[in-house]
């Protein structure tokens, strides 16, 4: 005679369920701070929020390793840390990036010169390119936030000097501007003609924020002046 539901024996597995391993508290804290921040954070800022005695470098390296195979990676940019889309998935953002930040060839050439030769003035850019630079091209780069006025050259006319920004490093997934490709890498990718003149070199770029000996600090209004319309010199009739 079949038993009814009330009489059925329910077998229960007495084997304990293994609980998921708890992540170290410092990693959870780092994840939360980096995820919530709108901008990259440096190690001193992160360390202030962690318990005493935590090895911040080791914790960040562990977190970076944990996220390495994921769709979001922990990267260091200009000495600061931030979560970014994995580089092999950057194509997901290509359409939006192309539509909003399409640069002319002249702008790309100017950006490359600034990145490798900074600090550099507009006249020096023109000398390297061999053509007069449109002020509109410089304005486009300033508006992207990838370059900035650094100071003023200690020469007659005291022209503005330009350099790259943290946004430039973030846009091109660079930890530092020194990670830009050198001569051999540029040759290997076909970006340079193999028949280069003897003695041709590629500068070793540096974005040290400290002003050089030939630079003066910016003055009030210099940032506005950088984006102001060019004033044409008066001509005598």
C-alpha positions as CSV (number, residue, x, y, z in Angstrom):
1,X,0.0,0.0,0.0
2,X,1.7,3.3,-1.1
3,X,2.3,5.8,1.6
4,X,0.8,9.2,1.4
5,X,2.8,12.4,1.2
6,X,2.7,12.9,5.0
7,X,4.3,9.5,5.5
8,X,7.0,9.8,3.0
9,X,10.5,10.0,4.4
10,X,12.5,13.0,3.2
11,X,16.1,12.2,3.1
12,X,18.3,15.2,4.0
13,X,21.9,15.4,2.9
14,X,23.8,15.9,6.1
15,X,27.0,16.9,4.3
16,X,27.8,20.5,5.2
17,X,27.7,23.0,2.4
18,X,31.0,24.7,1.9
19,X,30.7,28.4,2.4
20,X,32.4,30.6,-0.2
21,X,35.8,31.9,1.0
22,X,35.7,35.4,2.4
23,X,37.9,37.9,0.7
24,X,40.3,39.8,2.9
25,X,38.8,42.9,4.3
26,X,41.5,45.2,2.8
27,X,40.6,43.9,-0.7
28,X,36.9,44.5,-0.2
29,X,37.7,48.1,1.0
30,X,39.9,48.8,-2.0
31,X,37.3,47.5,-4.4
32,X,34.6,49.7,-2.8
33,X,36.7,52.8,-2.9
34,X,38.0,52.4,-6.4
35,X,34.6,51.4,-7.8
36,X,32.9,54.5,-6.2
37,X,35.5,57.0,-7.3
38,X,35.0,59.1,-10.4
39,X,38.7,59.5,-10.9
40,X,41.9,57.4,-10.3
41,X,43.1,57.3,-6.7
42,X,46.7,57.3,-5.5
43,X,48.1,55.0,-2.9
44,X,48.3,57.5,0.0
45,X,44.6,58.4,-0.5
46,X,43.7,54.7,-0.4
47,X,45.9,53.9,2.5
48,X,44.2,56.5,4.7
49,X,41.0,54.4,4.6
50,X,42.6,51.0,5.3
51,X,43.4,49.5,8.8
52,X,46.8,50.1,10.2
53,X,49.6,47.8,9.1
54,X,48.1,46.9,5.6
55,X,50.7,46.6,2.8
56,X,48.9,48.8,0.3
57,X,51.2,47.9,-2.6
58,X,50.7,44.2,-2.0
59,X,47.0,44.6,-1.6
60,X,46.7,46.5,-4.9
61,X,48.8,44.0,-6.7
62,X,46.6,41.2,-5.4
63,X,43.5,43.0,-6.5
64,X,45.0,43.7,-9.9
65,X,45.8,40.0,-10.3
66,X,42.3,39.0,-9.2
67,X,40.7,41.2,-11.9
68,X,43.2,40.4,-14.7
69,X,41.0,37.7,-16.3
70,X,37.8,39.7,-16.0
71,X,36.0,42.2,-18.2
72,X,37.1,45.0,-15.9
73,X,40.8,45.4,-15.0
74,X,42.5,47.4,-12.3
75,X,45.1,49.6,-13.9
76,X,47.7,52.1,-12.8
77,X,47.6,55.5,-14.6
78,X,50.2,58.1,-13.8
79,X,50.8,56.5,-10.4
80,X,47.1,56.3,-9.6
81,X,44.7,53.3,-9.7
82,X,41.4,52.9,-11.4
83,X,39.1,50.2,-12.8
84,X,38.9,50.2,-16.6
85,X,37.3,48.1,-19.3
86,X,39.7,45.2,-20.3
87,X,41.9,46.4,-23.2
88,X,40.8,43.4,-25.4
89,X,37.1,44.6,-25.0
90,X,37.8,48.2,-25.9
91,X,36.1,47.6,-29.3
92,X,32.8,47.8,-27.4
93,X,33.5,51.5,-26.9
94,X,35.0,52.2,-30.4
95,X,31.8,53.5,-32.0
96,X,31.2,56.1,-29.3
97,X,34.8,57.1,-29.1
98,X,35.1,57.5,-32.9
99,X,32.0,59.6,-33.1
100,X,32.8,61.9,-30.3
101,X,36.6,62.2,-30.7
102,X,37.4,62.1,-34.4
103,X,40.6,64.0,-34.9
104,X,42.1,65.3,-38.2
105,X,45.5,64.2,-39.4
106,X,46.9,67.5,-38.4
107,X,45.5,67.2,-34.9
108,X,46.9,63.6,-34.6
109,X,50.4,64.8,-35.7
110,X,50.2,67.7,-33.3
111,X,49.2,65.4,-30.4
112,X,52.1,63.1,-31.2
113,X,54.6,66.0,-31.2
114,X,53.3,67.3,-27.9
115,X,53.4,63.9,-26.3
116,X,57.0,63.1,-27.4
117,X,58.5,66.6,-27.2
118,X,56.7,68.2,-24.2
119,X,57.0,70.9,-23.0
120,X,56.7,72.4,-26.5
121,X,55.4,75.7,-27.9
122,X,53.2,76.2,-30.9
123,X,56.2,77.6,-32.9
124,X,58.3,74.6,-32.0
125,X,55.4,72.3,-33.1
126,X,55.3,74.2,-36.5
127,X,59.1,73.8,-36.9
128,X,58.9,70.1,-36.3
129,X,55.9,69.6,-38.7
130,X,57.3,72.0,-41.3
131,X,53.9,73.7,-41.7
132,X,52.0,76.5,-40.0
133,X,49.6,75.1,-37.4
134,X,46.0,76.2,-37.3
135,X,44.9,77.6,-34.0
136,X,41.7,75.7,-34.4
137,X,43.6,72.4,-34.4
138,X,45.2,73.3,-31.1
139,X,41.8,74.3,-29.7
140,X,40.4,70.9,-30.6
141,X,43.2,69.1,-28.6
142,X,42.7,71.5,-25.6
143,X,39.0,70.7,-25.6
144,X,39.6,67.0,-25.5
145,X,41.4,67.5,-22.3
146,X,44.4,65.5,-23.6
147,X,46.8,68.4,-23.6
148,X,47.2,71.5,-21.3
149,X,49.2,74.7,-21.1
150,X,52.2,74.0,-18.7
151,X,53.9,77.3,-18.5
152,X,55.6,80.1,-20.5
153,X,58.9,79.8,-22.3
154,X,61.5,82.2,-21.1
155,X,62.0,83.6,-24.6
156,X,60.9,86.8,-26.3
157,X,57.1,86.9,-26.4
158,X,56.9,84.3,-23.6
159,X,54.9,81.7,-25.6
160,X,52.8,79.1,-23.8
161,X,54.3,75.6,-23.5
162,X,52.1,72.5,-23.8
163,X,52.1,69.0,-22.4
164,X,49.8,66.0,-22.1
165,X,47.4,65.3,-19.2
166,X,46.2,62.3,-17.1
167,X,43.2,62.1,-19.5
168,X,45.7,61.4,-22.3
169,X,47.2,58.5,-20.4
170,X,43.7,57.1,-19.6
171,X,42.5,57.5,-23.2
172,X,45.4,55.5,-24.6
173,X,45.8,53.1,-21.7
174,X,49.3,54.2,-20.7
175,X,50.6,54.0,-17.2
176,X,53.1,56.8,-18.0
177,X,54.0,58.8,-21.1
178,X,57.3,57.0,-21.1
179,X,55.4,53.9,-22.2
180,X,54.8,55.4,-25.7
181,X,56.5,53.3,-28.4
182,X,60.1,54.0,-29.3
183,X,61.9,54.0,-32.6
184,X,62.1,50.2,-33.0
185,X,58.4,49.7,-32.0
186,X,57.3,52.4,-34.5
187,X,59.3,50.8,-37.2
188,X,57.9,47.4,-36.4
189,X,54.3,48.6,-36.7
190,X,55.0,50.3,-40.1
191,X,54.3,53.8,-38.7
192,X,57.8,55.0,-39.7
193,X,59.4,54.7,-43.1
194,X,62.2,52.1,-43.0
195,X,64.4,54.4,-45.1
196,X,64.9,57.0,-42.4
197,X,67.8,59.5,-42.6
198,X,71.0,58.6,-40.6
199,X,70.9,59.7,-37.0
200,X,67.1,59.9,-36.9
201,X,65.9,59.4,-33.3
202,X,62.6,59.4,-31.4
203,X,62.7,61.5,-28.2
204,X,62.4,59.8,-24.8
205,X,59.1,61.4,-23.7
206,X,58.6,62.7,-20.1
207,X,55.6,64.4,-18.6
208,X,57.3,65.5,-15.4
209,X,54.9,68.2,-14.0
210,X,57.8,70.2,-12.6
211,X,58.6,73.3,-14.8
212,X,61.9,73.2,-16.6
213,X,64.6,75.9,-16.2
214,X,63.4,77.6,-19.4
215,X,59.7,77.8,-18.2
216,X,57.9,80.3,-16.1
217,X,54.7,79.5,-14.2
218,X,51.4,80.2,-15.9
219,X,49.8,83.6,-15.1
220,X,46.1,84.3,-14.2
221,X,44.0,84.1,-17.4
222,X,46.5,81.9,-19.4
223,X,44.1,79.0,-19.5
224,X,41.4,81.2,-21.0
225,X,43.9,82.7,-23.4
226,X,44.8,79.3,-24.7
227,X,41.3,78.8,-26.0
228,X,40.7,82.4,-27.1
229,X,40.4,83.3,-30.8
230,X,43.6,84.2,-32.4
231,X,44.3,88.0,-32.7
232,X,45.4,88.8,-36.2
233,X,48.2,91.4,-36.4
234,X,47.3,94.8,-37.7
235,X,48.5,95.6,-41.2
236,X,49.5,99.1,-42.4
237,X,47.7,100.3,-45.4
